[in-house]
Amino acid sequence: AIGVVTTAPITDATPAATYAHTPFRGWQSDIDMPAQAVAQGCIDIARQLVEGEATPEVVLGAGLAYLKPEADGGRRKDGRDLVEAWRRRGGASTVVSDLPELTASTTPRLMGLFSNGALPADADRAPDSATPRLPDMTAAAIRALSQNPEGYLLVVEGAQIDSYHHANDPRRALAAVAEFSQAVDAARRLTDPADTLIIVTADHSHSLVLTAGSDRKAPLLGLAGADGAPNKALDDAPYPTLIYGTGPSPTRPQAVARADGSSDADALRSVAVPLSSAGHAGEDVPVYADGPQAYLVRGVIEPTYVFQLIRRALSL
Ligand SMILES: [Zn+2]
């Protein structure tokens, strides 16, 4: 069985790589397709979720609009309702629309797309919100997929770590890291390392740098420097604990600490090079693994090696 879980639209690049083949990540629904590509037989990513070689049994995340017709609040002009098409394709299936329905689901096939675009940031989520979080979706996916006696592949993406770093928003990006960590924890609790390989990695980093050195009292989202006395740069200006190499922030923090000693966490960020969206960075990223064949993850490896590890673990 195959499952895909994300906080982004289910047709976004990482989840799409689980079930679709396309030369361009932007071809997410029929209205995104150039006429020439259609004439050559290319189909949009959302349709491949239902019509592709590997239709996932579990689909949880966001991006409902890419699957629904315009008449039903979606983006599609071809009239297709791909949620209904997915439901008709297999056996016992559930389509859920909120957290209580997700938690109550017991079928081996499960779909839930909880927003037309991306899910709301975990940092902004109300405690009583009915929108599932990444750990909720991960747990529900494992409950559904583990009903298959032949095993499963589950891809879980903490998508908003990347999207909020693009916006130079460390508060929301770091909350998304914590949410992803809780999803890994849920997966570890619900599986047995004797029979389940868990691999945790990133496809790239961002240019976030900690400037406060070993100063453990420095507020992460405030100014570098302890006990209310900010560190000063050579131009005598205070600087934030966190800075980005590139992105939409100013090259100096817009707001420093207020007179009452508080600070505007969202404004305390700065960049070396202003860009409309922060660029990905190029250094090595970690790969963690536990379970059967986890010993094959060590040293410096190429990204495509991870694909080979997954294929080997599934005996494909
Ligand atoms: Zn990105």
Residues whose N, C-alpha, C, O or C-beta is under 5 A from the ligand:
A	BS01	ZN	D162
